[in-house]
Amino acid sequence: MVDIVIYTTAFCPFCYRAKSLLDSKGVVYKEIDVTMNATKRREMSQLAGSTSVPQVFVDGEHIGDCDGIHMLEHKGILDHNLRIAS
């Protein structure tokens, strides 16, 4: 099974948009809310090289933020990155 993780914060429109895209793909993901969790936010920042949310990882590989995963979708390669069988 593919391990998809998305780091988010509460009330973030970009987080909702990214989760909506993942939901439309029918994938199961783990959401880590970093709103009040400085340790998890540092972890996310170190892994992604960015402090902005959301940040999406597939099997430990960073695939992007909200704009990044939407760009992958636009290019037609998000399913491949999410390990969705065609």
Secondary structure by P-SEA (a helix, b strand, c coil): cbbbbbbbbcccaaaaaaaaaaaaabbbbbbbbccccaaaaaaaaaaaccccccbbbccccccccaaaaaaaaaaccccccccccc
